Amino acid sequence: MKTFTMGPALLFCPADRPERFAKAADRADAVILDLEDAVAPAGKAAAREAVAASTLDPSRTIVRINPASTGDYALDVDMLKHTPYRTVMLAKAESAADLWGLSAFSVVALCETAVGVLNAQAIAAEPNVVALMWGAEDLVASLGGSSSRTSDGSYRQVALQARSQVLLAAAAAGKAAMDSVYINIADLDGLAAESRDAVASGFGSKACIHPNQAPVIREAYRPSAEEVDYARAILAEAARSGGVFQFQGRMIDGPILRHAEQTLARAGER
């Protein structure tokens, strides 16, 4: 049940830029070394060599590998078998069968195509999958579209549907869910709003593409002092009252108590 804990701010780093690895790991809760989209085809071999030679903390490192349908996939997996890294992000995961060659790894399945989103439930059910993530831009590209967002920065409806579908599939399987990146690096206010929505919706973490985005995500996931005090108070009252009760004018029942427990967990108290 949702044992994936590398969060909340997960920072992508191109795998062909080893001089950035340590800085990325220092700035975020975990680093995602990217062997896929961030690396040009001609640089893939050098990127694998850089990952193999790196000495990051395996408990805080994810390696995004190329899709199972590509020739680079087998080369990525073979390289990783000789490293201490055991958490991989499978790009463009589209079926449960895509996970079968990764039994030696904990897998974050990235559902970022129409097929992958529609098969998210079956993908999440695979035992080596620890989390699902969704990707907006690749998804829209797979639909023949040109942008996942409208002119005001909000997601288009099809992207919102995919986001919800992946979140629901992850939760139904007892797995964690990771929210997609916010590509407007300068818009930290927009990132903060989207991160707060991710927290409230149930995403356990959010990926980012620039070090300056990591503290914004962390702040969004950190409960305020008022939220922590309220959660403590209603849980204390529940211990005394039992069942359904009123507290500060609100009806408190099981779901509200679980919300309170999750707030304290994000505050590091559970």
N, C-alpha and C positions, 0 to 999 in steps of 0.2 A: 504493500500500500504506500505509494508516493514516497519511496525511500530515496529518491534522487534529491540531493541537498546541495548541489554546486550553485548556489545562488545568493542573492537575487540577480546580480549584474554579471552577465557573461559576455566577454569581449572577443569579437572576431579579430584574428591577426593573420595576415598572409603567411603561409608556411614557407615562402621563399624569402622572407625577411627575418632571418634569425636574430639580427641585431635588435629587433623589436620584441622578441619573445619575453624576456625578463620584465621589461617595462609594462607590457600588457598584463602579465600575471600579477604584477605589483599593483596595478591600477584597478583591477576588477576582482570579483570573487572567484572567477575561473576564467581561463583563456581557452578560446576555440582556435586551434591551429588549422587554418583552412587550406586544404589541398585541392579544393574544387574551384569555385568561381573566381577566387582571388588570385589564382595562379594561371598564367598563360600556358597553352599546351607545351610550348618549348621549354618552359621552366619547371614542369612537373617532376622530372627526375631529380633536379637539384633541390626542389622543395622536399621531396622524400628524404634525401640525404640530410637536409637540415633538421627535419623532425627526428630522424634516427640518432643524430648527434646531440640533440638537445637534452637538458637535464632539469626540466621543470618538475614540479611536484605532481605526480600522477593523479593524486586525489583532487587536484584542482585544474586538470587539463583534459580537454576534449579534442579529438582530432576529427575534423570533418573530411570524410573520404568521398571519392567520386562515386557517381551512381553505379549500381550493380550492373547496368547494361553497358558500361564502358570498359575499354581495355585497361584503363588506369586503376579500376577498382581492385583487381587481383594483385596488382603491383603495390597498391596502398596497403592492402591487408597483409600481404607477405612481409612488407617492411615492418608493420606494427607488431607482428608476432615476435620480433626480435628486440622490442623495446618494452619498457615498463608500463606504457600507456594502454589502458584497458577500457577506456570509455571512448566510443566513436560516435560521430554524428553521420548518419547515412544520408547523403544528399538525394533528393528526388526519390524517396522510398515510395513504391507504388503497389506493393503486394506483400503478403506474408512471406512468400518465397524469397523475396529480396533479403530477408533477415537470416535465412537458413545457413549461409556461409559465414555468419558472424557469431557462432555459438561461443567462441572464446572471449567475447567482448560484451560489455554493457552498451546498449545501443540507444541513442537518441534518434528516433526516426523523424526525418524532416519531410513532412507532407506538403509539397509545394507544386504539385501538378493536379489537374482535374482528377486523374485516376487515383493519385495518392490520397487526396482528400476524401473521395468517395469510398476508398478502401481503408480509411483511418481506423475503423473499429477492428477489422481483422488484423491490421498491423499492430495495434496496441495490445492485442491479445497474445502476441508472441512472448514467450517467457524471458527472452534476453532483452526485450525492450524495457527501458527504465523510464523513458519520457517520450512525448511527442512534441514536435515543434511544427509550426506552419510557416510558409514563406509567401508573401504577398506578390512580389514582382514576378517571380517565376510562374506562379499560379496564373496570373493574368496573361502572361506571355503564352502559356499553354492553351489559353482560351482564345487566343488571337487578338487580345486587347492590347492597349498601349500604356495604361497607367492604373495602379490599384487605388489611387486617391483622386478626389475631386479638387477643384481649384482652391477650396478653403482648407485643404489638408486632411479632411476626414476620409475614411475608407469608403469606397463604393460598396453597394449592398452585397455584391457577389463575394468580395473580400471578407466582409463581416460574417457572411454565412459560413465561409470556409473556416474563419477563426473560431466561430462557435462550434462548428462540427468537430474540429480537431480537439478542442477543449473538452467537449462532451465525450468523445471517444476515449480520451485519456482517462477522464474521471471514472467512466464506466468500467474500465479495466483496472482501476486502482493505480494508475501510473501518473507521474507528474506531467505538467504541461508547461511549455516555454512559449512566451509571446515573441512575435517577430520583431525585426529591427525597425527603427525609426530613421529613415534615410536623410531627413533634413537636419543635418548636423548642427546648424546654427540655431535651430528652433528648439531651445531647451524648455521653453514653456509648453510647447506642444508635446514634447517627450514626457514632461512631468505629468501632464493630464492623461496621456495614453498609458503611462505606467501606473498611475493611480487606478485607472479603469481595469488594468490587468490584475492588480492586486484584488480589487473588489470582485472581479469576475471569477477568480480562482486560479489564475496562472501562478505557478510557483516561482517563476523567474522570467527575465526578459533579456534578450540578446541585444548587443549594441555594436556599433562599428567604429566608434571613436572613444578614446579614453575620457574625454570630457563628459561623455554621456553616462558613464558608470556611477558617479556620485548622485546624479539626478535620479537614476533608477533606485539606488540604495535608499535615498531619502523617501521616495514614494512608498517603498516597502516597509519602512520603519514606522511603526505606530506612534502616534503622538502620545504625550504624557496623559492627556485627557482620555484618549481611547484606552490606554492601559489601565488607568484608574477605574474607568467604567467597567471594563471587562473583569477586573478583580472583584469589583463590588457586586456585580450580578452573579458571579460564580460563588461568592461567599454567601449571598442571600439564597441561592439555590441549595446550598448545603444545609441551610437552616430550614427552608420552606418545603423543598421537594415539590415535584409536580409542576403545574402551571401556576405562575404567580404574577402579581403586578409589582413593577419597580419603576419609580419616578414617572408614573403615568403610562408606562408601556406594559403590554402583556409579554411575559417572558416564558418561552417554551423551549423544547429541545433544539430546534434549529438556531435560535438566538444564542443559546448556551454554546453550541458548537462554534458559532461565529466568535464568541468571546474567547474560547479556547485557542482558536486559530490566531486571534490578535495577540494573545500572550505568547504563542509559539513564535510568531514573527518578532516579538520583543525579546526572545531568548529565555523566556521563563518556563517553557515546557518542552 
